[in-house]
Amino acid sequence: MANDNGAWRTFGERVVYDNEWVRVGLVDVEAPNGERWDYHVVHLARIAIALIVNDHEEALMLWRHRFATNQWGYELLGGLVEQGEHPAATAAREAVEESGWRPVGEPTHLVSFEPLPGQITAPVDVYLWRSAEHIGSPTDREETGTVQWVPLDRVNDLVQRQELLGSGTLVPLLYYLNSR
């Protein structure tokens, strides 16, 4: 339902920082109240996430540390979509690299979302697989953690304990549980 009431207007963007992972821009905007100024916007690359759920209703995750927030917790597998790569292929590749488990079969697109649309563009695509095969050890030494099959009946408790890291883990798990 399109409605211009309350819409912001943009008049261009000036890039103030840019690399392969993040671009920061100053966007010339006009707010609904008529005020106009330069607004900081952070643009992150597209991310693809693999939600792999086995027959025992367990999700494959990494228990790991994130230095930026100094948190330990569980994360789903995923990463940056490379130039020319389909997001589902990224999710499958990242699952193998980070866990040593290869998703089996065709994925189902579960959900796409923007986690912080007020100031950040960060498109996230999530794909669901119902099977995976163990093919070896993880190969991505930068994304190290303990690979675990986590029972989905623990998700609400893990949310309360703040042991699910980031919206790329929370949104897919909660969406999946709500849509079963």
N, C-alpha and C positions, 0 to 999 in steps of 0.2 A: 504494500500500500504506500505509494509515493505521496509525500506531503512536504511542501517547501516551508511550511511553518516551522521555524526553529532551525532551518538549515544554515550551515556556515558556508561562506563563499571563499574560494581560493583564487589568488591572482598570480601564482607562480611560486617557485621554490628555488632557493639558493643553497647549494651543497657546501657545507662547511667542513665535512670530514667524510672520507670514503675509502673503504677497502673491501676485500671479498666477503667479509662477515657482517659488516655494519656500515650504514651510511647515515649521517646526521645532516638534516636540512633545516633551514629556516624558511617556513612557509608563510607567505604574505596572506593573512586571513582577515575576514570580516565576520565578527560574531553576530548572532541574531539581533543583538541590541544596537548594531551599527558601528561598534568600535572596531578599529582595524590596527593590527600589529603583526610583528614577526613571531611565529609560534614554532618552538622546537619540535621536530618530529624525528624519531629514530626509526630507520627502516632496517629490518633484519631479513635475512634470506629465508626462503621457504623451507620448512621442516616437514619431514615425513616420519610417521611413527608406526611401528608394528605392534599391534595387540595380538598376541598369540595365546589362545586359550585352549587347553587340552581337554580330554574327555572327563577329567576329574574336577573341572571347573577351577583350574589354576591358571594364572597368567605368568608368562615368562618375564622376569624383571631382573634388573641389576640392583644390588645393595651397594651404594657408593657414596662418596663424599663430593660435595660441591663447595669449592672454596669461596665463591662470591658471596654466598649466604652463610658459609661455615656450617653446613647441615649435612648430616648423614641421613640416607633414606633410600626408598625404592624408586626406580625410574623404569618406564617402558623403554624399549629399544628404538633408536631412530637417529636421524641426523639431517644434515644439510642436503637438499636436492641439488645435484650437480647439473651443470649446463647440459641441456638436451636429454636429461634422464627423467623418466616418468616417476612421479612420487611413490607409486607402489613398488617400483623396482628399487628405489632408494630405501624404502622401509625394509624390504627383504634383504638387501645387501648389508644394511646397517645391523640387522638382526644377526646375520652370520658373523660379521666382523666383531661385534660386541659380545656375543654369547657363545658362538660355535654351534648354534642351532639354526637350521635352514627351514623357513616356512615351507609347507607343502600345500600344493593346490593353488587355485585362483583366489586372490583375496577379495573380500567384500569391502567396498569403501564404507567406513563406519560414520565418519563425521569430519567436517572441515570447520575451522574457527580461527578467529583473531583474538588472542588472549588479552590484549590491552589496547583497544582501538582508540582511546582518547589521545594518545601521544606516540604510540608505537605501531608500526605495521610489522606483523610477524605471522604470515600465513602458515597454518599447521593443517596437514592432511593426515588422517588416521585410517589404517587398513587393518582388517581383522582376518586372521587365519585361525582355523580350528585344529591345525595339526602342524607339527614340526619334527624334523629328524636331527639328531645330534651328529654332527660331522667332524667335530674336533674341538680344539681349544680356541678361544677368542684370538683374533689376530690384531685387533686395534688396541695397542698397548696404552694409548692415551685415554681411552674410555674404559679403564679397568674398574672392576667391581666383582662382587660375588654373584654369580648367576644362580637364580633361584626360581622355582615354580612356587608362586605365592597363592594360597587358597583365596578365592574371591570372597568368601565369607569373612575374611579378615579386613576387607577394604574399609568399612566404616570405622573400625577401631584404628586402623593406620591413619586415616584422615584425622581423627581426633588427636592422635599422638603426633601429628605433623610429620609423619614418616613417609608420605608420598610426595615426591619432589616435583613441583611445578605443574602448570596447567596442562602440559603435554602428557602428564600421567593422570592427573585428577580427572580432566574432562573425559578422556576415552573410557576410563574405568567406570566412572559414574554414569556416563551415557549408556555403556554396554549393560550395566546392571539394571538400569531403569528400563531398557528396551527389551529385556529378556522375556 
